[in-house]
Amino acid sequence: VHDQIGLSEDGRLTRSSNRSGGLEGGMTTGEPLIVRAAMKPISTTLTPLGSVNLATGEPDQTVYERSDFCATPRAVPVIEAMVALVLADALLEKLGGDNLDDLHTRFESLRQSSLSDLTMDNQPWRFGYDDWA
């Protein structure tokens, strides 16, 4: 699935859709990040298993008990927290800094950048497209 790339009037790269879910080639596109997740069913067995009674320390058998019939609602905050942790780690790696003021300044600077900010050897970087003209 591909999202078409265009150029806005102020020189920013834009996308006409977000079919990729905000990621292409392991990098974010600037579009909202969409996460799809799955989890296995809760393990349950009707046959008692050998175990240990923690109160007495004696060998014992497990008791069949199924109290959590749908774990999906419990997975949501765990998934949200892990996505936030991974994104925060990537942001710290990109921006550096050891305090929030530095991070905020660098983040705002990053958000204001445009295609014309990309230069190589003090010349606008054209991604090699001038050679095709």
N, CA, C and O atoms as a GROMACS GRO file, in nm:
protein
  532
    1VAL      N    1   0.085  -0.116   0.000
    1VAL     CA    2   0.000   0.000   0.000
    1VAL      C    3   0.090   0.123   0.000
    1VAL      O    4   0.180   0.135   0.082
    2HIS      N    5   0.064   0.213  -0.092
    2HIS     CA    6   0.148   0.331  -0.103
    2HIS      C    7   0.064   0.457  -0.086
    2HIS      O    8  -0.051   0.464  -0.129
    3ASP      N    9   0.125   0.556  -0.023
    3ASP     CA   10   0.062   0.686  -0.005
    3ASP      C   11   0.134   0.786  -0.095
    3ASP      O   12   0.256   0.798  -0.090
    4GLN      N   13   0.058   0.857  -0.178
    4GLN     CA   14   0.120   0.954  -0.268
    4GLN      C   15   0.177   1.071  -0.188
    4GLN      O   16   0.119   1.115  -0.089
    5ILE      N   17   0.292   1.119  -0.234
    5ILE     CA   18   0.360   1.231  -0.170
    5ILE      C   19   0.344   1.354  -0.258
    5ILE      O   20   0.362   1.347  -0.380
    6GLY      N   21   0.311   1.466  -0.196
    6GLY     CA   22   0.300   1.591  -0.267
    6GLY      C   23   0.375   1.700  -0.193
    6GLY      O   24   0.431   1.677  -0.086
    7LEU      N   25   0.377   1.819  -0.250
    7LEU     CA   26   0.445   1.932  -0.190
    7LEU      C   27   0.342   2.042  -0.165
    7LEU      O   28   0.272   2.084  -0.257
    8SER      N   29   0.334   2.089  -0.041
    8SER     CA   30   0.238   2.194  -0.007
    8SER      C   31   0.291   2.329  -0.055
    8SER      O   32   0.406   2.340  -0.097
    9GLU      N   33   0.207   2.431  -0.046
    9GLU     CA   34   0.246   2.565  -0.091
    9GLU      C   35   0.362   2.621  -0.009
    9GLU      O   36   0.440   2.701  -0.060
   10ASP      N   37   0.373   2.580   0.118
   10ASP     CA   38   0.482   2.632   0.201
   10ASP      C   39   0.607   2.543   0.196
   10ASP      O   40   0.698   2.560   0.277
   11GLY      N   41   0.612   2.449   0.102
   11GLY     CA   42   0.732   2.369   0.082
   11GLY      C   43   0.741   2.244   0.166
   11GLY      O   44   0.847   2.181   0.172
   12ARG      N   45   0.634   2.206   0.231
   12ARG     CA   46   0.635   2.085   0.314
   12ARG      C   47   0.587   1.964   0.232
   12ARG      O   48   0.500   1.975   0.146
   13LEU      N   49   0.646   1.849   0.263
   13LEU     CA   50   0.600   1.725   0.202
   13LEU      C   51   0.469   1.684   0.268
   13LEU      O   52   0.457   1.688   0.390
   14THR      N   53   0.372   1.645   0.188
   14THR     CA   54   0.242   1.604   0.239
   14THR      C   55   0.205   1.469   0.179
   14THR      O   56   0.265   1.425   0.081
   15ARG      N   57   0.108   1.406   0.237
   15ARG     CA   58   0.057   1.278   0.188
   15ARG      C   59  -0.092   1.290   0.165
   15ARG      O   60  -0.162   1.359   0.239
   16SER      N   61  -0.140   1.224   0.061
   16SER     CA   62  -0.283   1.231   0.030
   16SER      C   63  -0.365   1.131   0.111
   16SER      O   64  -0.488   1.142   0.116
   17SER      N   65  -0.298   1.034   0.174
   17SER     CA   66  -0.368   0.934   0.255
   17SER      C   67  -0.272   0.879   0.360
   17SER      O   68  -0.156   0.920   0.367
   18ASN      N   69  -0.321   0.788   0.442
   18ASN     CA   70  -0.237   0.726   0.545
   18ASN      C   71  -0.259   0.575   0.544
   18ASN      O   72  -0.278   0.513   0.649
   19ARG      N   73  -0.254   0.516   0.426
   19ARG     CA   74  -0.277   0.372   0.414
   19ARG      C   75  -0.167   0.290   0.480
   19ARG      O   76  -0.190   0.176   0.520
   20SER      N   77  -0.048   0.347   0.493
   20SER     CA   78   0.064   0.272   0.553
   20SER      C   79   0.059   0.272   0.705
   20SER      O   80   0.141   0.207   0.768
   21GLY      N   81  -0.036   0.343   0.764
   21GLY     CA   82  -0.046   0.348   0.909
   21GLY      C   83   0.057   0.437   0.974
   21GLY      O   84   0.079   0.428   1.094
   22GLY      N   85   0.121   0.523   0.896
   22GLY     CA   86   0.218   0.617   0.952
   22GLY      C   87   0.362   0.568   0.950
   22GLY      O   88   0.451   0.640   0.995
   23LEU      N   89   0.386   0.447   0.899
   23LEU     CA   90   0.522   0.392   0.893
   23LEU      C   91   0.554   0.344   0.753
   23LEU      O   92   0.472   0.278   0.689
   24GLU      N   93   0.673   0.377   0.706
   24GLU     CA   94   0.724   0.323   0.580
   24GLU      C   95   0.870   0.292   0.599
   24GLU      O   96   0.948   0.380   0.635
   25GLY      N   97   0.909   0.170   0.575
   25GLY     CA   98   1.049   0.132   0.588
   25GLY      C   99   1.103   0.150   0.728
   25GLY      O  100   1.222   0.176   0.746
   26GLY      N  101   1.018   0.138   0.828
   26GLY     CA  102   1.061   0.153   0.966
   26GLY      C  103   1.071   0.296   1.014
   26GLY      O  104   1.114   0.320   1.127
   27MET      N  105   1.032   0.392   0.931
   27MET     CA  106   1.037   0.534   0.971
   27MET      C  107   0.896   0.591   0.965
   27MET      O  108   0.815   0.553   0.880
   28THR      N  109   0.868   0.684   1.056
   28THR     CA  110   0.737   0.747   1.054
   28THR      C  111   0.729   0.845   0.938
   28THR      O  112   0.829   0.903   0.897
   29THR      N  113   0.609   0.861   0.887
   29THR     CA  114   0.587   0.949   0.773
   29THR      C  115   0.538   1.087   0.814
   29THR      O  116   0.527   1.176   0.730
   30GLY      N  117   0.509   1.106   0.940
   30GLY     CA  118   0.452   1.232   0.986
   30GLY      C  119   0.301   1.224   0.998
   30GLY      O  120   0.238   1.313   1.054
   31GLU      N  121   0.244   1.118   0.946
   31GLU     CA  122   0.100   1.095   0.959
   31GLU      C  123   0.073   1.026   1.093
   31GLU      O  124   0.166   0.975   1.156
   32PRO      N  125  -0.053   1.023   1.138
   32PRO     CA  126  -0.083   0.953   1.263
   32PRO      C  127  -0.037   0.807   1.257
   32PRO      O  128  -0.052   0.740   1.155
   33LEU      N  129   0.019   0.761   1.366
   33LEU     CA  130   0.069   0.624   1.376
   33LEU      C  131  -0.046   0.532   1.416
   33LEU      O  132  -0.110   0.553   1.520
   34ILE      N  133  -0.073   0.432   1.335
   34ILE     CA  134  -0.181   0.337   1.361
   34ILE      C  135  -0.118   0.203   1.399
   34ILE      O  136  -0.037   0.149   1.324
   35VAL      N  137  -0.155   0.151   1.515
   35VAL     CA  138  -0.098   0.025   1.565
   35VAL      C  139  -0.206  -0.081   1.561
   35VAL      O  140  -0.318  -0.061   1.610
   36ARG      N  141  -0.172  -0.195   1.504
   36ARG     CA  142  -0.260  -0.312   1.507
   36ARG      C  143  -0.192  -0.416   1.594
   36ARG      O  144  -0.072  -0.442   1.579
   37ALA      N  145  -0.266  -0.475   1.684
   37ALA     CA  146  -0.207  -0.572   1.777
   37ALA      C  147  -0.297  -0.694   1.787
   37ALA      O  148  -0.417  -0.688   1.760
   38ALA      N  149  -0.237  -0.805   1.827
   38ALA     CA  150  -0.310  -0.929   1.849
   38ALA      C  151  -0.255  -0.995   1.974
   38ALA      O  152  -0.141  -0.969   2.014
   39MET      N  153  -0.334  -1.079   2.034
   39MET     CA  154  -0.286  -1.155   2.149
   39MET      C  155  -0.345  -1.294   2.145
   39MET      O  156  -0.450  -1.317   2.086
   40LYS      N  157  -0.276  -1.385   2.207
   40LYS     CA  158  -0.323  -1.523   2.208
   40LYS      C  159  -0.435  -1.538   2.310
   40LYS      O  160  -0.447  -1.457   2.402
   41PRO      N  161  -0.518  -1.642   2.294
   41PRO     CA  162  -0.622  -1.665   2.393
   41PRO      C  163  -0.562  -1.698   2.530
   41PRO      O  164  -0.447  -1.743   2.539
   42ILE      N  165  -0.638  -1.676   2.634
   42ILE     CA  166  -0.594  -1.707   2.770
   42ILE      C  167  -0.582  -1.859   2.783
   42ILE      O  168  -0.672  -1.932   2.743
   43SER      N  169  -0.471  -1.904   2.837
   43SER     CA  170  -0.450  -2.048   2.856
   43SER      C  171  -0.547  -2.101   2.960
   43SER      O  172  -0.559  -2.046   3.070
   44THR      N  173  -0.615  -2.208   2.925
   44THR     CA  174  -0.708  -2.272   3.018
   44THR      C  175  -0.704  -2.423   2.994
   44THR      O  176  -0.699  -2.468   2.880
   45THR      N  177  -0.705  -2.499   3.102
   45THR     CA  178  -0.713  -2.644   3.090
   45THR      C  179  -0.812  -2.696   3.192
   45THR      O  180  -0.818  -2.649   3.306
   46LEU      N  181  -0.891  -2.793   3.151
   46LEU     CA  182  -0.986  -2.855   3.242
   46LEU      C  183  -0.920  -2.963   3.326
   46LEU      O  184  -0.975  -3.007   3.427
   47THR      N  185  -0.801  -3.006   3.286
   47THR     CA  186  -0.728  -3.110   3.358
   47THR      C  187  -0.639  -3.046   3.463
   47THR      O  188  -0.559  -2.958   3.429
   48PRO      N  189  -0.650  -3.088   3.589
   48PRO     CA  190  -0.562  -3.031   3.692
   48PRO      C  191  -0.415  -3.058   3.661
   48PRO      O  192  -0.380  -3.164   3.609
   49LEU      N  193  -0.330  -2.964   3.694
   49LEU     CA  194  -0.186  -2.978   3.674
   49LEU      C  195  -0.118  -2.986   3.810
   49LEU      O  196  -0.166  -2.931   3.909
   50GLY      N  197  -0.005  -3.056   3.812
   50GLY     CA  198   0.073  -3.061   3.934
   50GLY      C  199   0.130  -2.925   3.967
   50GLY      O  200   0.176  -2.853   3.878
   51SER      N  201   0.127  -2.890   4.094
   51SER     CA  202   0.176  -2.760   4.138
   51SER      C  203   0.222  -2.771   4.282
   51SER      O  204   0.237  -2.881   4.335
   52VAL      N  205   0.244  -2.657   4.346
   52VAL     CA  206   0.284  -2.653   4.486
   52VAL      C  207   0.193  -2.555   4.558
   52VAL      O  208   0.169  -2.444   4.509
   53ASN      N  209   0.143  -2.595   4.672
   53ASN     CA  210   0.062  -2.507   4.757
   53ASN      C  211   0.158  -2.410   4.825
   53ASN      O  212   0.240  -2.451   4.908
   54LEU      N  213   0.150  -2.283   4.791
   54LEU     CA  214   0.244  -2.184   4.844
   54LEU      C  215   0.227  -2.162   4.994
   54LEU      O  216   0.322  -2.121   5.061
   55ALA      N  217   0.109  -2.189   5.048
   55ALA     CA  218   0.087  -2.170   5.192
   55ALA      C  219   0.153  -2.282   5.274
   55ALA      O  220   0.207  -2.257   5.382
   56THR      N  221   0.148  -2.405   5.220
   56THR     CA  222   0.202  -2.519   5.296
   56THR      C  223   0.334  -2.570   5.243
   56THR      O  224   0.408  -2.638   5.315
   57GLY      N  225   0.366  -2.539   5.117
   57GLY     CA  226   0.488  -2.592   5.055
   57GLY      C  227   0.474  -2.735   5.009
   57GLY      O  228   0.572  -2.795   4.966
   58GLU      N  229   0.354  -2.792   5.019
   58GLU     CA  230   0.329  -2.931   4.981
   58GLU      C  231   0.288  -2.940   4.834
   58GLU      O  232   0.229  -2.846   4.780
   59PRO      N  233   0.318  -3.054   4.769
   59PRO     CA  234   0.267  -3.076   4.632
   59PRO      C  235   0.115  -3.071   4.632
   59PRO      O  236   0.050  -3.114   4.728
   60ASP      N  237   0.059  -3.019   4.526
   60ASP     CA  238  -0.086  -3.004   4.518
   60ASP      C  239  -0.125  -3.005   4.372
   60ASP      O  240  -0.039  -3.012   4.284
   61GLN      N  241  -0.254  -2.999   4.346
   61GLN     CA  242  -0.308  -2.992   4.210
   61GLN      C  243  -0.374  -2.856   4.190
   61GLN      O  244  -0.432  -2.799   4.283
   62THR      N  245  -0.364  -2.804   4.069
   62THR     CA  246  -0.431  -2.678   4.040
   62THR      C  247  -0.581  -2.699   4.036
   62THR      O  248  -0.629  -2.811   4.017
   63VAL      N  249  -0.654  -2.592   4.056
   63VAL     CA  250  -0.800  -2.596   4.050
   63VAL      C  251  -0.841  -2.519   3.925
   63VAL      O  252  -0.791  -2.409   3.900
   64TYR      N  253  -0.933  -2.577   3.847
   64TYR     CA  254  -0.982  -2.507   3.729
   64TYR      C  255  -1.062  -2.385   3.771
   64TYR      O  256  -1.158  -2.395   3.848
   65GLU      N  257  -1.021  -2.270   3.720
   65GLU     CA  258  -1.094  -2.147   3.748
   65GLU      C  259  -1.075  -2.055   3.629
   65GLU      O  260  -0.962  -2.023   3.591
   66ARG      N  261  -1.183  -2.013   3.573
   66ARG     CA  262  -1.176  -1.922   3.459
   66ARG      C  263  -1.248  -1.794   3.500
   66ARG      O  264  -1.370  -1.787   3.493
   67SER      N  265  -1.172  -1.693   3.542
   67SER     CA  266  -1.235  -1.571   3.591
   67SER      C  267  -1.220  -1.455   3.493
   67SER      O  268  -1.297  -1.359   3.500
   68ASP      N  269  -1.124  -1.464   3.402
   68ASP     CA  270  -1.100  -1.355   3.308
   68ASP      C  271  -1.133  -1.405   3.168
   68ASP      O  272  -1.048  -1.464   3.102
   69PHE      N  273  -1.254  -1.381   3.124
   69PHE     CA  274  -1.297  -1.436   2.996
   69PHE      C  275  -1.255  -1.350   2.878
   69PHE      O  276  -1.261  -1.397   2.764
   70CYS      N  277  -1.213  -1.226   2.899
   70CYS     CA  278  -1.169  -1.139   2.790
   70CYS      C  279  -1.058  -1.047   2.839
   70CYS      O  280  -1.082  -0.953   2.914
   71ALA      N  281  -0.936  -1.076   2.796
   71ALA     CA  282  -0.821  -0.998   2.843
   71ALA      C  283  -0.792  -0.877   2.755
   71ALA      O  284  -0.705  -0.796   2.789
   72THR      N  285  -0.863  -0.862   2.644
   72THR     CA  286  -0.833  -0.754   2.551
   72THR      C  287  -0.837  -0.616   2.617
   72THR      O  288  -0.745  -0.537   2.595
   73PRO      N  289  -0.939  -0.582   2.698
   73PRO     CA  290  -0.937  -0.450   2.761
   73PRO      C  291  -0.814  -0.427   2.849
   73PRO      O  292  -0.768  -0.314   2.862
   74ARG      N  293  -0.763  -0.533   2.908
   74ARG     CA  294  -0.645  -0.519   2.993
   74ARG      C  295  -0.518  -0.502   2.911
   74ARG      O  296  -0.418  -0.450   2.961
   75ALA      N  297  -0.521  -0.544   2.786
   75ALA     CA  298  -0.402  -0.531   2.701
   75ALA      C  299  -0.384  -0.389   2.650
   75ALA      O  300  -0.271  -0.347   2.624
   76VAL      N  301  -0.492  -0.314   2.635
   76VAL     CA  302  -0.485  -0.180   2.576
   76VAL      C  303  -0.388  -0.088   2.649
   76VAL      O  304  -0.302  -0.030   2.583
   77PRO      N  305  -0.396  -0.071   2.781
   77PRO     CA  306  -0.300   0.020   2.846
   77PRO      C  307  -0.156  -0.030   2.838
   77PRO      O  308  -0.063   0.051   2.835
   78VAL      N  309  -0.137  -0.161   2.834
   78VAL     CA  310  -0.001  -0.215   2.821
   78VAL      C  311   0.055  -0.180   2.683
   78VAL      O  312   0.170  -0.138   2.672
   79ILE      N  313  -0.025  -0.198   2.580
   79ILE     CA  314   0.019  -0.166   2.444
   79ILE      C  315   0.044  -0.016   2.430
   79ILE      O  316   0.145   0.024   2.374
   80GLU      N  317  -0.048   0.066   2.481
   80GLU     CA  318  -0.029   0.212   2.475
   80GLU      C  319   0.100   0.254   2.545
   80GLU      O  320   0.174   0.338   2.495
   81ALA      N  321   0.127   0.195   2.661
   81ALA     CA  322   0.248   0.230   2.736
   81ALA      C  323   0.373   0.190   2.660
   81ALA      O  324   0.471   0.264   2.658
   82MET      N  325   0.372   0.072   2.598
   82MET     CA  326   0.490   0.027   2.525
   82MET      C  327   0.514   0.112   2.400
   82MET      O  328   0.628   0.144   2.368
   83VAL      N  329   0.408   0.149   2.329
   83VAL     CA  330   0.423   0.236   2.212
   83VAL      C  331   0.479   0.371   2.256
   83VAL      O  332   0.568   0.425   2.192
   84ALA      N  333   0.426   0.426   2.366
   84ALA     CA  334   0.477   0.554   2.417
   84ALA      C  335   0.623   0.544   2.456
   84ALA      O  336   0.701   0.636   2.430
   85LEU      N  337   0.662   0.434   2.518
   85LEU     CA  338   0.802   0.415   2.559
   85LEU      C  339   0.894   0.406   2.438
   85LEU      O  340   1.000   0.468   2.437
   86VAL      N  341   0.854   0.331   2.337
   86VAL     CA  342   0.936   0.318   2.216
   86VAL      C  343   0.947   0.452   2.144
   86VAL      O  344   1.055   0.489   2.098
   87LEU      N  345   0.836   0.526   2.134
   87LEU     CA  346   0.839   0.657   2.068
   87LEU      C  347   0.924   0.757   2.146
   87LEU      O  348   0.999   0.834   2.086
   88ALA      N  349   0.913   0.757   2.278
   88ALA     CA  350   0.994   0.847   2.361
   88ALA      C  351   1.142   0.814   2.346
   88ALA      O  352   1.225   0.905   2.339
   89ASP      N  353   1.176   0.686   2.340
   89ASP     CA  354   1.314   0.645   2.323
   89ASP      C  355   1.368   0.692   2.188
   89ASP      O  356   1.480   0.742   2.179
   90ALA      N  357   1.288   0.677   2.082
   90ALA     CA  358   1.329   0.722   1.950
   90ALA      C  359   1.344   0.874   1.946
   90ALA      O  360   1.437   0.925   1.882
   91LEU      N  361   1.255   0.946   2.012
   91LEU     CA  362   1.263   1.092   2.016
   91LEU      C  363   1.388   1.138   2.090
   91LEU      O  364   1.455   1.231   2.046
   92LEU      N  365   1.420   1.073   2.201
   92LEU     CA  366   1.543   1.108   2.274
   92LEU      C  367   1.667   1.078   2.191
   92LEU      O  368   1.764   1.154   2.193
   93GLU      N  369   1.663   0.967   2.117
   93GLU     CA  370   1.777   0.934   2.031
   93GLU      C  371   1.793   1.037   1.920
   93GLU      O  372   1.906   1.074   1.886
   94LYS      N  373   1.683   1.084   1.865
   94LYS     CA  374   1.687   1.182   1.756
   94LYS      C  375   1.729   1.321   1.805
   94LYS      O  376   1.811   1.387   1.743
   95LEU      N  377   1.671   1.365   1.918
   95LEU     CA  378   1.689   1.503   1.961
   95LEU      C  379   1.798   1.522   2.066
   95LEU      O  380   1.853   1.631   2.080
   96GLY      N  381   1.830   1.416   2.140
   96GLY     CA  382   1.930   1.430   2.246
   96GLY      C  383   1.881   1.524   2.355
   96GLY      O  384   1.763   1.557   2.362
   97GLY      N  385   1.973   1.567   2.438
   97GLY     CA  386   1.937   1.658   2.546
   97GLY      C  387   1.908   1.584   2.674
   97GLY      O  388   1.869   1.467   2.673
   98ASP      N  389   1.927   1.654   2.784
   98ASP     CA  390   1.904   1.590   2.913
   98ASP      C  391   1.801   1.664   2.998
   98ASP      O  392   1.788   1.638   3.118
   99ASN      N  393   1.727   1.756   2.935
   99ASN     CA  394   1.618   1.821   3.008
   99ASN      C  395   1.507   1.857   2.910
   99ASN      O  396   1.529   1.862   2.789
  100LEU      N  397   1.389   1.881   2.964
  100LEU     CA  398   1.272   1.905   2.880
  100LEU      C  399   1.282   2.033   2.799
  100LEU      O  400   1.229   2.040   2.688
  101ASP      N  401   1.349   2.136   2.852
  101ASP     CA  402   1.363   2.261   2.777
  101ASP      C  403   1.442   2.238   2.648
  101ASP      O  404   1.402   2.286   2.542
  102ASP      N  405   1.554   2.164   2.657
  102ASP     CA  406   1.632   2.133   2.537
  102ASP      C  407   1.549   2.052   2.438
  102ASP      O  408   1.549   2.081   2.318
  103LEU      N  409   1.479   1.951   2.488
  103LEU     CA  410   1.398   1.867   2.400
  103LEU      C  411   1.289   1.948   2.332
  103LEU      O  412   1.265   1.932   2.212
  104HIS      N  413   1.222   2.034   2.407
  104HIS     CA  414   1.113   2.114   2.351
  104HIS      C  415   1.166   2.206   2.240
  104HIS      O  416   1.106   2.216   2.134
  105THR      N  417   1.279   2.273   2.266
  105THR     CA  418   1.337   2.363   2.166
  105THR      C  419   1.375   2.287   2.039
  105THR      O  420   1.345   2.332   1.929
  106ARG      N  421   1.438   2.173   2.055
  106ARG     CA  422   1.481   2.094   1.938
  106ARG      C  423   1.361   2.035   1.865
  106ARG      O  424   1.362   2.025   1.742
  107PHE      N  425   1.259   1.995   1.939
  107PHE     CA  426   1.139   1.940   1.876
  107PHE      C  427   1.068   2.045   1.793
  107PHE      O  428   1.028   2.018   1.680
  108GLU      N  429   1.053   2.166   1.847
  108GLU     CA  430   0.988   2.273   1.771
  108GLU      C  431   1.069   2.308   1.647
  108GLU      O  432   1.012   2.335   1.541
  109SER      N  433   1.201   2.308   1.658
  109SER     CA  434   1.287   2.334   1.543
  109SER      C  435   1.268   2.227   1.437
  109SER      O  436   1.264   2.257   1.318
  110LEU      N  437   1.257   2.103   1.480
  110LEU     CA  438   1.237   1.992   1.387
  110LEU      C  439   1.103   2.004   1.316
  110LEU      O  440   1.094   1.977   1.196
  111ARG      N  441   1.000   2.044   1.389
  111ARG     CA  442   0.866   2.058   1.330
  111ARG      C  443   0.861   2.171   1.228
  111ARG      O  444   0.779   2.167   1.136
  112GLN      N  445   0.947   2.272   1.241
  112GLN     CA  446   0.946   2.385   1.150
  112GLN      C  447   1.029   2.361   1.024
  112GLN      O  448   1.025   2.442   0.932
  113SER      N  449   1.104   2.252   1.019
  113SER     CA  450   1.192   2.228   0.905
  113SER      C  451   1.110   2.195   0.780
  113SER      O  452   0.998   2.144   0.790
  114SER      N  453   1.167   2.224   0.666
  114SER     CA  454   1.100   2.196   0.539
  114SER      C  455   1.203   2.139   0.442
  114SER      O  456   1.321   2.128   0.473
  115LEU      N  457   1.156   2.104   0.324
  115LEU     CA  458   1.242   2.043   0.223
  115LEU      C  459   1.358   2.135   0.186
  115LEU      O  460   1.467   2.087   0.156
  116SER      N  461   1.336   2.265   0.188
  116SER     CA  462   1.443   2.359   0.151
  116SER      C  463   1.555   2.364   0.256
  116SER      O  464   1.662   2.416   0.228
  117ASP      N  465   1.530   2.308   0.376
  117ASP     CA  466   1.635   2.305   0.479
  117ASP      C  467   1.740   2.198   0.452
  117ASP      O  468   1.847   2.201   0.512
  118LEU      N  469   1.711   2.104   0.364
  118LEU     CA  470   1.805   1.996   0.335
  118LEU      C  471   1.910   2.046   0.236
  118LEU      O  472   1.879   2.075   0.121
  119THR      N  473   2.034   2.056   0.281
  119THR     CA  474   2.141   2.102   0.193
  119THR      C  475   2.259   2.006   0.200
  119THR      O  476   2.281   1.940   0.301
  120MET      N  477   2.333   2.000   0.090
  120MET     CA  478   2.459   1.927   0.084
  120MET      C  479   2.559   2.018   0.015
  120MET      O  480   2.531   2.071  -0.093
  121ASP      N  481   2.674   2.038   0.076
  121ASP     CA  482   2.777   2.128   0.021
  121ASP      C  483   2.720   2.267  -0.004
  121ASP      O  484   2.752   2.330  -0.105
  122ASN      N  485   2.635   2.315   0.087
  122ASN     CA  486   2.571   2.447   0.079
  122ASN      C  487   2.485   2.464  -0.045
  122ASN      O  488   2.460   2.577  -0.088
  123GLN      N  489   2.440   2.356  -0.103
  123GLN     CA  490   2.351   2.359  -0.218
  123GLN      C  491   2.222   2.285  -0.181
  123GLN      O  492   2.227   2.187  -0.106
  124PRO      N  493   2.108   2.330  -0.233
  124PRO     CA  494   1.985   2.256  -0.205
  124PRO      C  495   1.999   2.110  -0.248
  124PRO      O  496   2.052   2.080  -0.355
  125TRP      N  497   1.951   2.021  -0.163
  125TRP     CA  498   1.959   1.878  -0.194
  125TRP      C  499   1.838   1.840  -0.278
  125TRP      O  500   1.725   1.852  -0.231
  126ARG      N  501   1.862   1.795  -0.400
  126ARG     CA  502   1.753   1.764  -0.492
  126ARG      C  503   1.731   1.614  -0.507
  126ARG      O  504   1.658   1.571  -0.595
  127PHE      N  505   1.793   1.534  -0.421
  127PHE     CA  506   1.775   1.389  -0.424
  127PHE      C  507   1.817   1.329  -0.558
  127PHE      O  508   1.772   1.220  -0.592
  128GLY      N  509   1.902   1.398  -0.633
  128GLY     CA  510   1.950   1.346  -0.761
  128GLY      C  511   1.852   1.363  -0.875
  128GLY      O  512   1.877   1.312  -0.984
  129TYR      N  513   1.739   1.433  -0.854
  129TYR     CA  514   1.638   1.444  -0.958
  129TYR      C  515   1.677   1.543  -1.068
  129TYR      O  516   1.622   1.538  -1.178
  130ASP      N  517   1.773   1.634  -1.040
  130ASP     CA  518   1.816   1.728  -1.144
  130ASP      C  519   1.880   1.654  -1.260
  130ASP      O  520   1.875   1.700  -1.374
  131ASP      N  521   1.940   1.540  -1.232
  131ASP     CA  522   2.007   1.462  -1.336
  131ASP      C  523   1.907   1.403  -1.435
  131ASP      O  524   1.946   1.366  -1.546
  132TRP      N  525   1.780   1.394  -1.399
  132TRP     CA  526   1.681   1.332  -1.485
  132TRP      C  527   1.618   1.431  -1.582
  132TRP      O  528   1.548   1.391  -1.676
  133ALA      N  529   1.640   1.558  -1.561
  133ALA     CA  530   1.574   1.660  -1.644
  133ALA      C  531   1.630   1.663  -1.784
  133ALA      O  532   1.586   1.742  -1.867
   0.00000   0.00000   0.00000
